[in-house]
């Protein structure tokens, strides 16, 4: 019996070494942790239950039958994060560069199937050179099997991808179908074709970092939702995000203890809006002052900064926030901000996370770039997302809400549940200057008349009371009482039940 137990320990020790100590040392020299070290940091201590430690590949071409490391380049299993169950896979770059083989894919598919069956999220740690060339079409088939699981799990369990090394070719499409993607600066990158292929095909000379690094994907492409300085920070922040999310679409997000009075009054908010309507202010200040303990987890912070998306808690309950940012492009909606916010709203709706919308929007961004780029269709994505969302929706208009952008930002007409406005809110088809130039075109040469018309228009429409008179605004509230009113609004909606008419699925304007 003892020799059998000793053999088990020997096999386990060999499997834990992955591609060997030399390759592990190489991984550390690059500033990267190993696959197992990452899992240890991500999960609660001593909770990881590993599956398929001894699985090996089945390839017999190119001399592969003589090199069959246990685990086949990916560590899979489940554990807990702050006591809640999660399935995880972590690709091991020390084994064949983390490349995906048929058995490697089967290991990932097994835990994804279990995650859906048992209603637990999946976190994938990606560090892979892509398809294992020696296995040819078997490797491609393995990718497709993983893709299908991503599709079937979407909207059922949260899926999070952490890119902690190369992620190239077909490997990028699995993360692209997950709910959130995070990267590590300087050590991770994603692209469909690498710099060498790009140079061959298009004659462009570009580095891996420029083509698919963290900066590229968080700022330009919007593929990634955030980037961190190193592996340790990334895994700590994933744990923090995980705490905001439910484990599946049948469960609510966890309610955490809070030490911040729901009826907290913040007098500074009464002066947040500048006297000059064209002066910007930081909407994040309002978000932080509404949130429990000022805790805000922002999503896609570096992309489309004219809109803010992320998670806060109110009375310990997770709440999604969508907010215009007057500090950037005056808070206008454009193509990028519409796509960013629409995807976030749909995630919240899929997982029963209430949505708080903070509005200061002068309209959609004008210009040929926007029109040629399809701002109509992309703006409709956000309109569609808010309109189809059946979770509790509370809206606060702080200043401008002009034109179609007023409608789009979770207005009462898109089944907003409770819509508030500050006394500084201006709800109208457009600003006074533009309106007067249209309404009183014949007086444009008379500055005195135009000034009088502008003043009259502002007095009549540059306020929230016309909308309030029609019931489009439920209440005009004092800015300093915003946290109290919003918290009470969501408390009143906790038992909300609303369903859309049956359909196979909708056809959102992609």
N, C-alpha and C positions, 0 to 999 in steps of 0.2 A: 504493500500500500504506500509506503513512504517513497519508494522510487517513482511511483505514479504521480504523487503530489509534487515531488521534486521536478519531474518532467513538466508538469503544468506550470510551475513557477518559472522554469527555464524558458518555456514557450512564451509566457506572458512578458517576461523581461525582454526577450528578443522582439516581440511585437511592439512594445513600448519604445524601443529604440528606433523604430521606423526604418529609415534608410541608413542608419548607423551614426556613431558619434561625430565622425568627420563632417557629415552633412548637417547635423544639428548645430555644430560649432559655426559652420558657414552661415546658417540661418540667423544665428545670434549676431554674427558680425555685421549682417545687413540691417540690424536693428529690429529684427522680426522674432516673434516667439514661435515655438513649435505648435503643432496642431493640438497636442495634449495640454500644453501650458495655457493655451488660449481657452480651452474648455474649463480648466481649473479656475481661471480668473472670472469667467463668465458665470459659472454656476455656484450655488451655495456649496460650502465646503463639504466634501465627502458625500455628495448626493448623486454623482454621475454613475449611471448604470450603463455599461458599454454592451453593444451588440456586435456580433460578427468580427471579433478581434482576430480570429484565425483564418478568415476568408482570404483566399489567394486567387489571382487571375488564372484563366484557363488557356491563355494564348500559347501556341507551340511554334509560332513562326519567328524568324530572325533571332533564334537562340533564346527566346524568352522563357522556354521551359526550364532553363537552368537558373533563373533568377525570379523567385516567387516569394517576395517578402509578405509576411502576415499582415493582414489589414488592407492590402492593396491600395494604399495611398489615401485612405479616408477613415477618420474615426467617427463612429456613429453611436447614438444612444440617447438617453434622456436623463434629466435631473430636475432641479428646482432653482428658481430665482425668487428669493424672498418667500420661499415656501410654496410657490406655485409651479406646477409641472410645465416643462418645456422639452421638446425634442430638439436635438442639435446634431449637425454634422460639421466636421472640421477637416478640410483637405490638408494632406501632409505633403508639403513640397519636397521633403527629403526622399520621398519614394516616387521615382519616375517623374519628378517635377510636379507631383500632384495631378498628373494627367488622368483623364477619365477613361476607364475601361468598362467592359460589360459588367463585371462583378462590382466594380466601384459604383456604377450607376444603380445596380440592384440594391446595394447597401443603403444608398440615399433614398431610393423609392420605398424600401421597407419601412424606414422611420417616418416617411411622409404619409404612407398609408395608415400607420399606427396613430399618427398625430390627428388625422381627420377622424378616424374611428373613435379616438378617445377624447377628442375636443381639446387639444393642446396646441399652442403655437409651435412653429418651426423656425429655428435660427440657423442659417447656413453661413459658415465661415469659409470663404472662397480664397484659395491660394493655389492656382493650377495653371499649368501651361496649355491646357485645352485638351482636345481629343488625343488619345494614345494612338499614334500613327500605326504602330505595329498591329493594332486590332482592326483597323480599317472601318468597314461599315458597322461592325458590332459596337464600336465606340459611338458612332453617329446614332445608332438605334438607342443606345443607352441615354444619350442626351434627350432624344425625343420622348423617352419614357419619363424622364424627370420633368420635361416641359408639360406633359399631359397632367402630371400630378400637381404642378403649380397652378394650372388652369382650373382643375377640379377643386382644389383647396381654396381658391380665391373667394373671399367673402364668407368662408366658413371658419377658417382659423387665420389669425395674423401670421404673415410670413415676413421675416426680416433677413436681409442679406448683408453680410459684412465682408467687404472686399479688402483682403489683407495681403495681397500679392498680385501677381498677374492674373488677368481674367480676359481671355482672348478667344476670338472665333465664336463657335457655337456656345461656349461657356457663358457668354454675356447675356444670353436670352433668358436663362432661368432667373438670375437676379432681376432682370428687367420686368418680369411678371410678378415679382413679390411686392409687398406693400411698401417697404422702405429699404433703401440701399444706403449704406454708409461706407466711407473709404478712409484710408490712412494716408496722410500726406507723405509724399516722396517714396513710399514703398509699394503703393498699389496703383494699378491702372486697368482700364477697361477699353477694349476696342474690338471691332469686328475683324478688321485686318490691320496687322502691325505696320510699323514704319517702313520695313523693307519692302513689303508688298505695295504700300502706298507709293514708294519711290519708283518701283518698277512700272506700275500701272499709270500713275498720273504725273510722274516726275517731281512730285513734291518732296522736299527734304524736311522731315519733322522728327522730333524726338518722341520717345514713348510717353514722356511726361506731358509734352505739348499736345499730343494726339489724344491721350486718354487718361491723363492724371487727375488727381483729386480736384485741382483748381478748375480744370476744363469742365468736369462733370458737375461740379457744384455751382459754378457761375454761368457757364455758357449753355451746355446741353440740357441741364436739369435732370440728367439721368440719376445723379446721386442726391440724397436728401441732406447730407452733411459730411464733413471730413474732420478728422482728429489728428493730433500731432504724432501719436504713437499707438501701438497695440493696446497698451494698458488703459489709456484714456478712452479709446474707442469702446472697449469692453465694459468699462465702468458706466459710460453713457448709454450703452445698449441696455444695461440693467436698469438704469433710470427710466428710459423710455418704456421698457417692458412693464414697469409698475403702473403706467397710465392706461394700459391696454387690457381688454378682457381676454380670457383664454380662448373663447370661440364666440360664434354669433348667437348662441343661445344663453350666454351668460353676460351679466353686466360687468363693467370694469370694476376693479376692487375699490372699496371705499376706505380711504386711509384716515388715520387720526389727524385732526387739524387743531391748530392752536391760535386761530385768527378769528375774531368775532365776526359772524356774518353781517351784523348790523354796524360794522365799522364805518365811521364817517370820515371822509378825507377832504378837508376844506381846500386843499391845494388844487383839486380838480375844478373848482369854480373859476380858476384863472388859467386853466390849461389852454383854452382857446384864445389866441391873440385878438386884440381889438381890430387889427387890420385883417380883413377876410382873405387877403392874398399871402399872409405870412404863414409859414409852416409850423408845425409842432410835432413832437414825437409821440406817435400813437402807442408805442411800447410802454410809455409811462402810464397810460391808462390801463393797459393790459396788466402790468405788474401791480397796479393799485387795486385792481378788481380781484386778482388771484389770491388764493390762500397763501400766506407767507411770501407773496411775490414770486412764487415758483412758476416758471414758464419754460416749457421745452419747445423750442422753435424748430419747425420743419422747413427745409430749403431756405435757410436764412440768407444765403449768398445769391440766390437766383430771384429775379423779378421782385426786387426789394420794394416796389410800389404796393405790394400786398404782403401781409404777414399771415402766416399759418402756424399753428402749433397747439399744444395742449396745456391747460391749466387745471387746477382743481377749485371747485366751489363747494364749501362745506364737505370737503373730503372726496367729492365726486368728480371724476374726469369730465372735462368739457373741452370740446374743440373750439378754437378761436380762428375766425377769418376777419381780417381788419385791413382797411385801406391805410396806407402810410403817406401822409401829406408831405413828409420830408423828401420823398422821391417821386419825381414826375407829378407833383401836386396830388398824388394819390389816384391818378387816372388809371382806368382799366385798359390793358392792352392785351396782345396775344399771349405773351408769356405769363402775365399775372392771372389771366382767365384760366389757362390750362393748369397752372399751379394750384389755384384755389379749387377748381372743379374736382380735380383728383382727390384733394384733401377732404372736401365735403362728401364725396362718394365713399371714401374710406370710413368716415365717421358714421354715415348712414348705414353702411353694411354691418357695423359692429355696435349699433345702438348707443353711440356717443353723442350727447346733446351738442348743439352748435350755437355759439355766441357770435354774432356778427356786429362789428363796430364799423360804422359807415361815415366816411368823409370823402366823397367821390364827385369830382366835377364833371365826369362823363367818360366816354371812351376816347382813347388817344387818336387824334386825327392824323392824316397823312397817307401818301401813296404806299409807303413801306407797310403800313398796317393793312390797308385795303388789299394790296397785292398779296400779302401774306395770309389773308383770310380771316381778318379780325371778326367779321360777321359770324362765321362758323365757330371760331374759337370762343368768342364772347357768348355764343349760344350754349357752349358746353357748361359754363358756369350757371347760366340761366336754367338750363335743364337740370343740373345737379341740385341746385337749391329747390327747384320745383318738385323733383321726385323724392326728396328727402322727407321721411316720415318721422324722424326723431324730433324731440323738442327743439324748437328754434326760437331764440330770443334775439332781437335786433335793437341796437341803440344807434341812433343817428346823432352824431356830435356836431357836425357843421354842414357841409354841402352834400346834397343828394339830388343831383340834377339829371334830367332826361331819362333815357333808357337805363342808365347805370343805377338810378334809384330803384327801378323795378328789379334789376338783376340781383342786387345785394340783399337778398332774403327779405323782400318787402312783404307787406300783409297780403298782397295779391298772389304771392307764390306760397301761400299757406303758412306764412310766418305766424307763430302762435301768439307771441307778445312782442309788440313793436313800440319801443320808447323813443323819445327824442329829447335832446337837451334844448333849453330855451334859445341857444345859439344856432339851432338847426335851420337850414334853408332848403326847403323842399319845393322844387319848381322844375319847369321844363328846361330852363337854362338860366344862367346868370343874368343879372339886371342889364349889363351893358349890351350883351348880345340880343336880349329880348327887345330892348328899346330900339336898337338899330333896325330890327325887323318891323316892329309895330309902328314905329314913327319915322319911317324912312324919309318922308317928305320934310321932316324937321331937322335932318342931319346937319344942315348948314348953320343952325341956330343953337349955339352952345348953351345959352340960358334955358331954352325950351328942353333940350336934351337932358340937362341937369335936373330940371323939374320932373320930367318923365321918369328919369332913373330913380329919383327919390321916391316918387309915387309908387313905382314898381317894387322897390325894396320894402317900403312900408307895407305893401299889400301881400307880397309873396316871400320876402326874405325872412321867413319865420316858420315855425312848425304848426301854426294854429289853423291854417286852411286845411291841411291834411288831418289835423286832430278833429276839426269840425265834421269831417266826413267819416271819421272812424278808422282812417288808414293808420293813424297813430293812436295807440291805446292810452298813452299818458305822456305829458310833458313833465320830465323829472328834473330835479336839482342834480347837477353834476356830482356834488359831494356825496350824494346818496346812491350813486350808481351801483356800488357793490351790493348794498342792501337790497335794492329793487331787483337787480339781476338774480341774486341768490334766491330771493322769494319767488321770482317768476319761474325759475327752474324747479324749485321745490313744489310749486303748484302743478307742474307738468310731469311729475315722476311716474304717474300712472297713465300717461297718454297712450292711447291705442288708435292708430290710424293705418289703414292699408290702402294701397293703390289697387285699381281694378286688375283682375287676373290677366296675365300675359305670359308668354314664354320668356321673353325678355324685351327690354326696350331697345330703341335704336338711337342712342345718344349721338349727336353730330360729331363724329370722330374726325 
